[in-house]
Amino acid sequence: MKIGVLKETQDGERRVAITPTIAKQLIAVGFEILAEEGAGENSSFKDSDYTDVNVTIEKRAVIFHEAEILLKINPFDEEDLKLVDEGQILISKLYHKSDPELIKAIAARGATAFSMDAIPRISRAQDMDVLSSQNNLAGYKAVILGAFEMTKIFPLMMTSAGTIAPSRVLIYGVGVAGLQAIATAKRLGAVVEATDIRSETKEQAESLGAKFILVDNAGEESEGGYAKEASADYAQRQKEAVNKSLFQADLVITTANIPGRKAPVLITEEQVLQMKNGAVIIDLAAAQGGNCEVSEINKTVIRNGVKVIGTSIDPKSVSTNASDLYAKNIYNYIRHLTEETKFKWDLEEEITDETLIVKDGTIRKN
C-alpha cells in the first residue's frame, strides 16, 4: 500500500506529517512511501534524507494520483480536493465539528477520511494523540515567547546593585499545554499560579510548583478528557477569584480550547485595562476566537500598556520536534488501523469509530 506525504501549504506552516525516521519504520513493515518534493525542508529534512531511507520523491500531482493513503497535518483544502480520487484515504486534522462544509466536500469526492484531532482521550490512544504531543510543545514555546516579549527577567536575582524580584506568571488551563508552561516557567525561576475549571488538575499543577487558584466548579468537570464550557455563573466566580493574580501578573498564558467550539473568553477587555503596565498575554486559543477578548490571531494588540499576542498553538516554530512527534503519532495510528498493511475497518473499535469521519463518500460523524 502506497502512502503519500504531502507538503503543507497553510501560511506559516513549517511541519511535515512524516519524517525520514518514521518513513523508514513504515517501509520496514511493508508500506511504500512517496513524499512530495520539499515536503520536509521547513523542518530541516532534505529530500535526500528521505531517499536515503528508500522514500520516493515525486511532484504533488503524482502523489495524489498514485498514493492510496494521503497524509497531511492541516485539513485538505479546496485545491487538494480537486486532486483526490474516489476511494483514496485521507488522514489529517479535519476539525469536522467546526467545518462541516469540508466534510461534505470530501464525501462528494467519494473518499474516506480519518481525523487526527478526533483521537479519543483514552489511555490506549495516548501514543496517537496529536493534540497532546503538539500542545506540549506549545506550552513550552508560549513561555519562551513571553520571555522574549517581556521587559523583565523571570528569576530572582541578587546583584551588587540590588535584588530583582522574580516575575509572576499566571496560566489559564492546566491541560497538556498548561502543564508544560508551568514546568517551563518554574524552571526559569518565575512565581507561577494556575487555574482550571477541572478541580482534578489542582494536584498536577501543584506537583510542578504552581499555586492553584481553586474555584468551586459545582460539578462542571471535564468531558471526554477536555474541560467543559463553563456556565456564566462559574465564569463570573473564576473572574473574581483570579483578578488579584491577573492584575499582579507579568505574563499570562491562556490555553483553554474546547474541540469544535469557540474558545471561552476568560479575560475581558475590562480586565486587561486593569493589568500592570508592561504585562504580556500569550493567547494560545486565538485561532478559535481567543481566551482574551481583545486578542486577534497572528497579531499583537496593545491596550493600556498591556501587550496581547494572539497565536495559534505554536509547534510550527519548533517544526523539527513537532514533526517528529506528529509522525510518531501517525505511525502508531496507522499500525492500529491496519494489519499487514491492509485496513481492518473495525468500526466496533472505539479509536477507529471516533476518528473515521467519512467512509467511501458517506459521512459518519457530524
N, C-alpha and C positions, 0 to 999 in steps of 0.2 A: 504494500500500500504506500502510495506516494503522499508525503506531507510537504506542503508549500509554505515557506516562511516569507511573509510579505514585509516590505519596508513600510514603516509608519509614516503617514502623510499629514497627520494633525499638526498644526502650527505649534512649534516649541517642543514637540515630542522627540526624545532622543533614544528611547529604549528600543529593544528588539525582542520578539517573542521567544526566540530560541537562540541560545549561544552555542558556539562551537563545541564546548564540552558536553552539553546536553544533546546536541545533534549526534555526536559520536555514540552516546548511550542509546539513543533511539535506533540508530543504524545497527548497533550491536544486537538488538532484539528483533531485527528484521524489517524495519521501516526504511524506505528510501526518502532522502531529504533533498528538496530543491529550495534554494534560497534566492531571493531577488538580489540583483546587483546592488551593492552598497547597503544592504539591509542592516548590517551591524556597525557601520562606520561611525555613527554618532555615539556608540557605546564602546568605542576603541577596539572593535573586532573587524579586522580586514577580511576581504573576500578570500584571501589566501589562507586565513585561519580556518575558514570553512572548508575550502578544497583540501586542506591538509588532513581533514578527518572524513574525506570522501563525500562531502556535500557537493551537489551540482549547482553552479551559479547560472541563473537564467534571467532573462528580461521579465518584466512584470506580466505581460500578456501571456507569455509561455507558462508561467506559474499557474495562472488562472485556468489555462487550457488543459494542463497535464495533471495537476495535483488533485487527489481525491479528498484530501483534508487541507483546508486553508487556515493558517494561523495568523492572528493579529493580537495586539493588545487593546487598542481602541476599537470602537464599533466600526463595522463595514459601512462606508458611506455610499452615496448615490453613484459615484463613478465606479466604485468597487463592484456594486451590484450589477452594473451593466455587463460585467465580465463573468459573473457567476453563472454556472450551468446547472441544469436540473440534476438533482442527485448529489451535488457536492455537499460536503460537510464543513460548516464554518464554526470556528472556535475563537471567541474573543470575549471581551466585556461587552455586553449589549444594553445594559440598563433597561431591560424590557418593560418594566413597570412605568417608567417615565418617558419611554419613546415607543409607543405602540405603532406609529407610522413606519418606523424601521422594521419592526417585526412583520407587519403586513407586506412590506416590500420584499423581505426575504422569502416569505411564503409564496409571493407571486412568482418568484423565480423557480419554485419547486425544489428549493434547497432544504437542508437540515441545519439547525443552528443550536449550538450549546453556548451558554453564557457563563463566563468565569466569575462574574460578580454575583452569581446566584448560588455559589457553593454553600451548602448549609453549614452553620456553626455547630458541628458535632466533632467529637474527638477524633474519629477515624478519617475525617476530611481535613484535618489541620495541615497536612503536608501538601494540600491542593489549594489552600485558601489564599488567593492572591490579594484580597483586601488586607489581610493581616500582614503578609510579607511586605507589601508596598507601604502600608501605613506605618510600619515600624521605622522605615527609613524616613518617612515624612515627619515623624515626631522628632527625630534627630536633626533633620535639616531645618525644621522650624526654629529650634533653639539657636542653631548656628546663624541663621538668617537674622534672628532677633539680636544676637550678639553683635553682628555687623552693623545693624541699623541703630542700636542704642548709642548714647553718648556716655555711657558708664561701663565699668567692667563688672563681671559677676562676683568675684570673690572678695572676702575681707582681705585687706592688705594693710600691713603696718609698715610705715616708712618713716624716715627721719623727719619728714615734713608733716607727719600726722597720720592718722588712721583713716582708711577708706572703708566705709560701711559696705556690706555686701548688697547686691541688688536683690530686689524682691520680684519673684516670678509667680504668676497665677495661671493655672491651667484649667480650662473648662473641658471636661470629658476625660474619663480615665479608662479609655479603651486602649488598643494597641498603640496608637499614635501618642496618646496622652501619657501612658506609662513610660514610653521611651523618652518623651520630652522631660518628664520628671527626672528620670535617671541621668539624662544628659545635663540638665540644668544643675542638678545636685553635684555632679562630678566637676562642674565648672565653678562651684562654690557659692551658688545663689541660695537664698532662703526661698523655699518653694511651698506654695499652697495649691490645693486642687479641690475641685468639686465635681459631682456627677449625680444624676438622678438615681443611679443604681447604688443603693447603700452597700451592696456586696463588694463594691470596689474600694471601700474605705481601707480595708486591711492591705490590699495590694498597693495603694498609694502610700500608706504609712510605712510599708516594708521597704520602700525606696527612699524614705526620708522626707516625704511631704507631709505637711499638716493638712488633714482632710476637713473641709468645711461641710458639715453634715446638715442636711435639710430634711426634715421628716417628709418622706415621699408618699405617705398614706396609700401604700400599695402600688405605686406607679413604678413597677420594676421593669426588668428587661423583657424583651420579646424576641425569641429566636436568636439570642446572643447579642442583640443590639438594644440600645436604650430606646424606650418607647417615647413617642411625642408627649411632652409634658402638658398637663392641664394649665389653664390660665392661673388657677389658684397656686399651683406649685411654682410656676414661673415667677409669680409675684413674691412668694416666700423665699425663693432662691435669690432673687434680686436683692431683697432686704438683707439676707444673711451674708451675701458676698460683697456688698457695696464697700464696706470698710476696707477689705483686702484689695478690691479693684481700684479704689481711689489711691491706695498706697503703692500699687504695683508699678515697677519699671518696665516689665514685659508681661504681656498677656498673650496666651496661645489658646485659641479655640479650635476644638476638634470634633464637635458634635455633628454627626451626619446620620440620617435615617434613610436607608436604601429606598429609592423610588419616590421620595418625598422631598419637599423643600426643606432646607436646613432650618432648624429652630433659631429664632432670634434670642440670643442670650444677653447681648449688650446693646442697649438703646442709644440713640444719639444723645439723649439727655444725660445718660451715664458717662458717655465719652467726654462730654463737656465738663464733667466734674473730676476727671482724672488729672494726674500730675502732668505738668508741662514737661515735654520730652519723653513721655511714656510711649511705648510701641505696642501695637496689637498685631499679631500674626493670625489671620483668619484662614484656616485651612479648609473651611467649608464654603469659600466664596463662590466656587463653581456651581453650588446648589443653592445660591441665594444669600449665603453668608450668615454666620452666627452674630456678626456685628451689623447693626442696622445701616451703618454708613459705608460698609466695605463694598468695593467693586472688584470684579475678577481681573487679575493681572494689572491692578492699578494701586498706587499709593495715594491715599486721601489724608489730608491733614485737617484736623478740627481742633481749634483752640490749643495748638501746640502738640496734639497727640497724633502720632503717625499710625495710620491704619493701613495695613498691607493685606490686600485680598489676593489669595493664591489658591490654586488647586492643590490637591495632595501632591507633594513636591519631590517624588522619587526621580523625576526626569533629570534633575540636576545631579544626581548620583547614578547616572544611567548604567554604568558598568555593573555595579552591585545590584541595582534594581532589575536589570535584565537577567542577571544570573539567578536571582530568587524567583522571578516570574517563570523563567524557563524550567526551573526545578518543579514548580507547581504544575506546569503544563505536562512535564514528563510523568509525574505521579498520577495526574488526572487521566492522561491517555492510557497509561498502563491499567488504570482502574476500569476504563470503559472497554478495553479490548482484551482479546485472548488470541495469542499467536497472530497478532496484527489485524485481527478481524473484530469488528464491533459486536459486543454481546447483546446490546439493546435490551437490557434487563430493566424494564420500566417499573418493576415492583421494588427495585432497589432505590433507597432514598436519594443518594447523590445523583444518580442518573435521572431520576424522576424530576428532581428540583431544577436541574440545570438544562435539561432538554426542552428548549423553548419552542422550536419548530421541528416537525418530523415530516420529511418529504412533502413540504408545502402546506402542511396542516399545523395551525397554531395550537400548541398545547397549553401554554401559560400566558396569561394576560397580566 
